[in-house]
Amino acid sequence: MDLYNLNNNRLEPLNKSGFALEKDIQTLVERNLSSLFGLEFVSTEFAIDDFRIDTLAFDEENSAFVIIEYKK
């Protein structure tokens, strides 16, 4: 998807840059959970028995935990 910056009523295309690693995406999202999704960060790489959750967050509005899995 193309993204643009609005500058003096003109749209200027933004340069695209990718992520080298899935962990880079995870770190960025975890540091910005509140801004992006309105969620509170709980834990990274949370383990339950043999299962691992990439990011565990909490949604106060719905009183529910949120599991985020990343795929590059």
N, C-alpha and C positions, 0 to 999 in steps of 0.2 A: 504494500500500500504506500503510495506516495504521501509525504508530509510536506507541509508548507509553513512558512513564517509570514505573517501579515506585517508589511512595512509600508506605511503611507498609502494605504488602500491598494497595495499591490502584493500579490502572492509571489514569494520567492521560494523555490524548491530547497529543501534541506538535504544535506549530504547524508547518505545512508552509511551506517557502520554496523557490522555484525558483532557477535560475541564469539570469542574463541572457544570458551568452555561453558558448559551448563552451569557450573558453579558461579561464573561471573553474573549470569542472569539472576541466580538465587540470591547472591549477595546484594545486588542492586534492589531487588524487590523487597527483601527483608529489611533493608535500611529505610525503605519508603512505604511500608505497609499502610501506615496511617494516611498518608497523602493519596496513595493510589486507590485503596479499598476501604479506608476507614476501619482498619483492623488493628488489634494490639498484638505485637509479636510475643510469642510464648517460648518457642524453642526451634532450633535448627537440628536436622539429622536426628529427630526424635525416634527412639526405638521402642517397640513393643514386641516382645518375644523375638521372632525372626523377621519382623516387618520393620521397615525404616520409612519414616515420613520426612520428606525434604524440609518443609516448613509447617510448623503448627502455630496457628494464630487464634485469636479469640475475637468474636463479634459481640460487643456489649449490647448493641441494639436488639439482637435476637437471642442473647444469652446462649450462644452456641460456639463450639470450636470449629475452626475451618482448617482443612488440610489442603496444602498446596504442593503439587508435584510438578516438577519442571522437565521439559523435554526440549532438546535443541534440535 
